[in-house]
Amino acid sequence: MSSVQPRPYQPGDETALCALFARAFGRAITPEHWRWKLNSCPTPAPNVWLAWAEGRPIFQYAGIPTRFQTPHGVLTGMVSVDTMTDPVYRRQGLLSQVGAHAYATWRAAGIAFVIGLPNEQWGSRAAALGWRPLFLLQWWQAILNPARFLARKLRWPALAQLTALNALLRLSRPPRVNPAIHIRPLRQAGAECDALWEIVAPTVTIAAIRDRAWVQWRYFDAPNFNYQVLFAESAGQPRGYLAYRVEGPVGFLADVCATDADARAALLARALELLAAAQVDSLLTLALPGSDLAAALRRAGFLSRPHAFSVQWVPLAPDLPWAELSAAQPWHLTGGDFDVL
């Protein structure tokens, strides 16, 4: 395709962009969802760039502006999401053109990096745009009701009635829990989330800042997703939160942010208990191999799955020690940092 002139999102584009989403991915989103995801976080520069043809958008390149705590201060990064091309216009260089324009604009505005999970369909264009692999984000799964899980997987409904299989095959087990930790449902993000982040922040090196504003936006304001958030406390002090949602028989654990191993174990135990009681047959989540969260998941009976996402980034700021920041160990990342859970 000949050279295009990218333009930023303008109010009123949502309906056409939802139609593009349906053409590109074969499923629907609402304008409300699009606005929540891409037009509700403060941004120092336009975070959605489009290409138009024949009076409609044919390509979108977007990022969620996110504040990250790092050893070099608070940096703003763009979490790359929902790159989409009209099927009629694929393989015509739109990603290269619009992506490069977005990066130049973001770099000039002080955005330090772009981070995301590039689609394998990007192919060599990802490297051409400057994407560098960081590490893998591994899938983990807990089987809460083996009889129902096998019945669904094998398409053999009668297996679901063999509840005796549950005791024999159950792989997840409640972690040991400190009885001094109290778990309660959180209805909205308040001062307790800011207090928790003040405690957690010194214990992590690189992470999205999980303060009240971020938790409220990510889990409580999300339309079309009924996230449940559990909050852990002891002796009047915040100890952590856990966020999950359910789709039919499957639960998705989006995030665990905790002060210590005891708090992680207590949150996981309560989530597993609630989901089993709700007849959910399995729980899926993502964690960095070797991380504290991965260790907690293994202790709770989760098994690592063979599939993983490749976390990659595009460094934009010219004066940061990118080799130092590229090591997996300093990062605190969960599925909730992206849009896969």
C-alpha positions in Angstrom: 0.0 0.0 0.0 1.3 3.5 -0.7 2.3 5.8 2.1 -0.4 6.5 4.6 -0.8 9.6 6.8 -1.5 8.3 10.4 -3.9 10.3 12.4 -4.7 10.1 16.1 -8.0 9.0 17.5 -10.8 11.6 17.5 -13.9 11.5 19.7 -16.6 9.7 17.7 -14.3 7.1 16.1 -15.4 4.4 18.6 -18.2 3.0 16.5 -16.1 2.5 13.4 -13.2 1.1 15.5 -15.5 -1.4 17.1 -16.6 -2.5 13.6 -12.9 -2.8 12.6 -12.3 -4.9 15.7 -15.1 -7.3 14.6 -13.6 -7.5 11.1 -10.1 -8.1 12.4 -10.8 -10.5 15.3 -14.2 -12.0 14.6 -15.7 -11.0 17.9 -17.5 -7.9 19.1 -16.6 -5.2 21.6 -18.7 -2.2 22.7 -17.8 1.5 22.4 -18.0 1.6 26.2 -15.3 -1.1 26.4 -13.1 0.7 23.8 -13.3 4.0 25.7 -12.5 2.3 29.0 -9.5 0.5 27.6 -8.0 3.2 25.4 -9.5 6.6 26.3 -9.7 6.7 30.1 -6.0 6.8 31.3 -4.0 10.1 31.3 -1.6 10.2 28.4 1.2 12.7 27.5 0.7 12.0 23.8 -2.0 10.5 21.6 -2.0 6.8 22.4 -4.2 5.6 19.5 -3.1 6.0 15.9 -5.2 5.1 12.9 -5.0 4.7 9.2 -8.1 5.4 7.1 -9.2 4.4 3.6 -12.5 4.6 1.8 -14.0 6.6 4.6 -13.4 4.1 7.4 -10.5 3.0 9.7 -8.5 0.1 8.3 -5.7 -0.1 10.9 -5.3 0.8 14.6 -2.1 0.9 16.7 -2.7 1.6 20.3 -1.1 1.6 23.7 -2.3 2.0 27.3 -0.2 4.7 29.1 1.0 3.1 32.3 3.2 4.4 35.1 6.0 2.0 36.0 8.2 2.1 39.1 11.8 1.4 38.1 15.3 1.9 39.7 15.5 5.1 37.6 12.4 6.7 38.9 8.8 6.5 37.7 8.7 6.0 33.9 5.7 6.1 31.6 5.4 3.1 29.3 2.8 2.2 26.7 1.3 -1.3 27.0 0.7 -2.3 23.4 -2.8 -3.7 22.8 -5.4 -4.3 20.1 -3.2 -3.8 17.0 -5.7 -4.6 14.3 -5.9 -4.5 10.5 -8.9 -4.8 8.2 -8.5 -8.2 6.5 -8.7 -6.6 3.1 -5.6 -4.4 3.9 -3.3 -7.0 5.5 0.3 -7.4 4.5 0.5 -3.9 3.0 2.9 -2.3 5.4 0.4 -0.6 7.7 2.0 -1.9 10.9 5.4 -0.6 9.9 4.2 2.8 8.9 1.7 3.6 11.7 3.8 1.8 14.4 6.9 3.8 13.5 4.9 7.1 13.5 3.4 6.2 16.9 6.9 5.4 18.4 8.3 8.7 17.1 5.5 10.6 18.7 5.7 8.8 22.0 9.5 9.1 22.2 9.2 12.9 21.7 6.6 13.0 24.5 8.9 11.3 27.0 7.4 7.8 26.8 10.3 5.5 27.9 9.3 2.2 26.3 6.5 0.2 24.7 5.8 -3.3 26.2 3.5 -6.0 25.1 2.9 -9.5 23.7 3.4 -9.2 20.0 1.2 -11.4 17.9 3.1 -14.1 16.0 1.4 -12.8 12.8 3.7 -9.7 13.1 6.6 -11.9 11.9 9.8 -10.0 11.0 8.0 -6.6 11.3 8.2 -6.8 15.1 12.0 -6.9 14.9 12.0 -4.2 12.2 10.1 -1.9 14.6 12.6 -2.5 17.3 10.9 -5.1 19.5 13.2 -7.0 21.7 12.3 -10.3 23.6 12.4 -9.9 27.4 11.1 -13.2 28.9 8.2 -15.6 28.9 4.9 -15.2 30.8 3.9 -18.8 31.5 0.4 -20.2 31.8 -0.5 -22.0 35.0 -3.7 -24.0 35.7 -5.4 -25.4 38.8 -8.0 -28.1 38.4 -10.7 -27.5 41.0 -13.2 -30.2 39.9 -11.5 -33.0 38.0 -14.8 -34.8 37.1 -16.4 -31.8 35.5 -13.1 -30.7 33.9 -12.6 -34.1 32.2 -16.3 -34.3 31.2 -15.9 -30.9 29.4 -12.6 -31.7 27.8 -13.6 -35.2 26.7 -17.1 -34.2 25.8 -18.4 -37.0 28.0 -21.1 -35.4 30.2 -21.6 -38.5 32.3 -18.1 -38.1 33.8 -19.3 -35.0 35.6 -21.4 -37.2 37.8 -18.5 -39.3 39.0 -17.7 -37.0 41.9 -15.6 -39.8 43.5 -13.0 -38.8 40.9 -12.5 -35.5 42.5 -10.8 -36.7 45.7 -8.7 -39.1 43.6 -7.6 -36.7 40.9 -7.7 -33.2 42.4 -4.5 -31.5 41.8 -5.0 -28.2 43.5 -4.8 -28.1 47.2 -5.3 -25.3 49.7 -2.0 -23.7 50.7 -1.1 -23.4 54.3 -2.7 -20.2 55.6 -1.7 -17.9 58.4 -4.9 -17.6 60.5 -4.1 -14.0 61.4 -4.7 -12.9 57.8 -8.3 -11.8 57.2 -9.6 -11.9 53.6 -12.6 -9.7 52.6 -14.1 -8.8 49.2 -13.2 -5.3 48.0 -16.1 -3.3 46.4 -14.0 -0.4 45.1 -10.4 0.7 45.2 -9.8 3.0 48.2 -7.1 4.3 50.5 -6.2 0.7 51.4 -4.9 0.2 47.9 -2.6 3.2 48.2 -1.4 2.0 51.6 -0.7 -1.5 50.2 1.3 -0.2 47.3 3.4 1.9 49.7 4.4 -1.4 51.4 4.8 -3.4 48.3 6.7 -0.8 46.2 10.1 -1.1 48.0 10.0 -4.9 47.5 9.7 -4.9 43.7 12.2 -3.4 41.3 10.1 -2.9 38.1 6.3 -2.9 38.1 3.3 -1.1 37.0 2.3 1.2 39.9 -0.7 -0.6 41.5 -2.1 2.2 43.4 -5.8 3.1 44.0 -6.3 4.7 40.6 -4.8 1.7 38.7 -6.8 -0.9 40.6 -10.0 1.0 40.2 -9.5 1.4 36.5 -8.2 -2.1 35.8 -10.7 -4.1 37.8 -13.6 -2.1 39.0 -14.3 0.2 36.0 -13.9 -2.5 33.4 -17.2 -2.9 31.5 -18.3 -6.4 30.5 -15.9 -8.0 33.0 -17.2 -8.9 36.4 -13.9 -8.9 38.3 -13.9 -10.0 41.9 -11.2 -8.5 44.1 -10.2 -10.1 47.4 -8.2 -7.9 49.9 -6.0 -9.3 52.7 -5.3 -7.6 56.0 -3.8 -8.4 59.4 -3.5 -6.4 62.6 -5.0 -3.4 60.7 -2.4 -3.5 58.0 -2.9 -4.3 54.3 -1.3 -7.5 53.1 -2.4 -7.8 49.5 -5.1 -8.2 46.9 -6.1 -10.8 44.3 -8.4 -10.2 41.2 -10.2 -12.8 39.2 -13.2 -13.3 36.9 -15.2 -16.3 35.7 -16.4 -17.3 32.3 -18.7 -20.3 32.5 -16.7 -23.2 33.9 -13.3 -21.5 33.8 -11.9 -18.9 36.2 -9.1 -16.4 35.2 -6.8 -15.2 37.9 -5.7 -11.7 36.6 -3.5 -10.4 39.4 -1.9 -11.1 42.8 -0.2 -8.2 44.6 1.0 -9.1 48.1 3.5 -8.1 50.7 4.8 -11.6 51.4 4.4 -15.3 50.9 1.9 -15.7 53.7 -0.4 -13.1 52.1 -0.1 -14.7 48.7 -0.9 -18.1 50.1 -4.0 -16.8 52.0 -5.3 -15.0 49.0 -4.9 -18.0 46.7 -6.5 -20.3 49.3 -9.6 -18.1 49.5 -9.9 -17.7 45.8 -9.6 -21.5 45.2 -12.2 -22.1 47.9 -14.7 -19.6 46.5 -14.3 -20.8 42.9 -14.7 -24.5 43.9 -17.9 -23.6 45.7 -19.1 -21.8 42.6 -18.7 -25.0 40.6 -15.8 -23.6 38.5 -13.8 -26.5 37.3 -10.4 -24.9 36.6 -8.5 -21.7 37.2 -6.0 -20.2 34.7 -3.4 -17.6 35.3 0.0 -16.2 34.1 3.2 -15.8 36.0 6.9 -15.3 35.3 8.8 -18.6 35.7 11.0 -18.3 38.8 9.0 -15.5 40.4 7.5 -15.5 43.9 4.1 -15.8 42.4 5.1 -18.9 40.3 6.4 -20.5 43.5 3.1 -19.7 45.3 1.1 -21.1 42.5 3.1 -24.4 42.6 2.6 -24.7 46.3 -1.1 -24.2 45.8 -1.2 -27.1 43.3 -1.2 -25.2 40.0 0.6 -26.9 37.2 2.6 -25.0 34.5 1.2 -25.4 31.0 3.3 -25.8 27.8 2.0 -22.5 26.4 3.4 -19.1 27.2 3.4 -15.5 25.9 6.6 -13.8 24.8 6.9 -10.5 26.7 8.8 -8.0 24.5 9.5 -4.3 24.5 10.7 -1.4 22.4 13.1 0.9 24.3 12.4 4.5 23.4 14.3 6.7 25.9 17.9 6.9 24.7 19.6 7.3 28.1 18.5 4.3 30.1 20.5 1.1 30.9 18.3 -1.2 28.8 20.5 -4.3 29.3 20.1 -3.9 33.1 16.4 -3.5 32.8 15.9 -6.4 30.5 16.7 -9.1 33.1 13.6 -11.0 34.1 14.3 -11.2 37.9 13.5 -7.5 38.7 10.1 -7.5 37.1 6.7 -8.0 38.7 4.3 -8.9 36.0 1.0 -10.7 35.9 -1.7 -11.2 33.2 -3.5 -8.1 34.6 -0.6 -5.9 33.3 -1.8 -6.8 29.8 -5.3 -7.6 28.5 -5.2 -11.4 28.2 -7.0 -12.0 31.5 
